[in-house]
Amino acid sequence: MGISTPARPTTFTVPYARMGSQLDEREVGIVREVMASGQTLSQGLWRDRFEERFREHVGTRHAFSVTSGTVALELAIHLLDLEPGDEVITTPQTYQATIQPLLNYDVTVRFADVLPTSLNIDPDRIAELITPRTKAIVLVHYAGLPAQMDEIMALAERHGIVVVEDAAHALGTVYRGRPAGQLGHIATFSFHSSKNITTLGEGGMITFDRDDWADRLDRLRGNESDAVFVPSDQTFGPFSQPPAGVLYPGRAYTHECTEFRRAGTNATLSEPAAAVGLVQLDKLPELVARRQAIAARLTEALTRFDGVRVPEVPADVVHPYHLFTFFVEPGSGIERDALLRRLGEDGVETYLRYFPLHLLPEWRAQGHGYGECPVAERLWFEQHMNLPCHPSLTMTQTEHLADALTRALTALSR
Ligand SMILES: *Cc1c(COP(=O)(O)O)cnc(C)c1O
């Protein structure tokens, strides 16, 4: 969730993204093709094609499309087989959906503070929080800037921990030659309207290599239970033989269910959405290039001022700039909220992403609170800003944004 600027005209010269991607005749054409084909609109060829292309893009053995990034996270967290008393380490600086499913499990969540250079989870803080009960690390690549995966995966390996990447911002991210989505053990993507690509407003994907997870997930998203199914003549349970008096014994259900883990759901991405996803994935390089060009212009405007700094982007990383973030330096005399106000008055719509999760009421009710992640708290309350950065911004809007930023920072710097 974001907090809007205090001064808020009804229309902005430079709006924050409602659409993170761009749709044109190519998407309209493919939707028309799907509709005219007379084929099924669910669980058909387009889903298979989209998943195959996604597997190629990310480089994992499996990719399962689902109805949203949130559902992807719910299903991914289910695959962790968390038991009461288990511990999960996560970041406070992400959208609430990253860890919301954990509220449904009897587990202890430990928030590892973030790095002030990237807003990503700090591997040293993770190391301090690991105990013999630590089962998983759930992290995000904030804004699309990858977390320090080599350090994190080394820790995970040493302690037998499963790493979940929330890659909702990170379609287009490359870390040391490898795309986000194959860096941890399991990853989730979102194709929500605001994200780097969209499948008509809602959609998501789960990627990983493990074949046993693939079997379970395929059943789960198609209304079957996550359980072990065995032919009933092999279980010798009460129904292995139809009870006496059943008129049509041949019609008795032929399978028994053992080791029941979870009820299935219907998380199937529709065919038109999957077809649009296929077109959007082809456009990803141009969409990312557009975000990077805007980010370069904003970085150029910002780096003229001493009182602000941008996140560090290592040379071996591709940053797709799902969000554009920068920080106001403490002691610079520039007050973050005054900057937000001036930008709002100058026609720039800003949102701050994201309120530290350990301070949300549902997590405070579990004993979390202020002081737990001092870096994330200080950045959020005093330093951190996000600016509009999405492919639909025109050159004129981008220039207006850079100029408004320069005007506001000049006025506030002393
Ligand atoms: C958007 C987002 C999600 C949720 O995705 P939906 O498709 O909107 O359900 C999860 N995590 C992060 C970091 C996100 O930005």
The ligand as a Tripos MOL2 file, in Angstrom:
@<TRIPOS>MOLECULE
LIG
   15    15     1     0     0
SMALL
NO_CHARGES

@<TRIPOS>ATOM
      1 C1          2.1760   -6.8750   -6.7490 C.3       1 LIG1
      2 C2          2.9310   -7.6170   -5.7230 C.ar      1 LIG1
      3 C3          2.4560   -8.8260   -5.1840 C.ar      1 LIG1
      4 C4          1.0810   -9.3490   -5.4380 C.3       1 LIG1
      5 O1          0.7690   -9.6020   -6.7480 O.3       1 LIG1
      6 P1         -0.7620   -9.5610   -7.2610 P.3       1 LIG1
      7 O2         -0.6500  -10.1010   -8.6430 O.co2     1 LIG1
      8 O3         -1.1850   -8.1250   -7.2280 O.co2     1 LIG1
      9 O4         -1.5560  -10.4170   -6.3720 O.co2     1 LIG1
     10 C5          3.2650   -9.5120   -4.3030 C.ar      1 LIG1
     11 N1          4.4690   -9.0430   -3.9480 N.ar      1 LIG1
     12 C6          4.9430   -7.8760   -4.4130 C.ar      1 LIG1
     13 C7          6.2860   -7.4130   -3.9760 C.3       1 LIG1
     14 C8          4.1830   -7.1180   -5.2980 C.ar      1 LIG1
     15 O5          4.6570   -5.9500   -5.7420 O.3       1 LIG1
@<TRIPOS>BOND
     1     1     2 1
     2     2     3 ar
     3     2    14 ar
     4     3     4 1
     5     3    10 ar
     6     4     5 1
     7     5     6 1
     8     6     7 2
     9     6     8 1
    10     6     9 1
    11    10    11 ar
    12    11    12 ar
    13    12    13 1
    14    12    14 ar
    15    14    15 1
@<TRIPOS>SUBSTRUCTURE
     1 LIG1         1 GROUP 0 **** ****
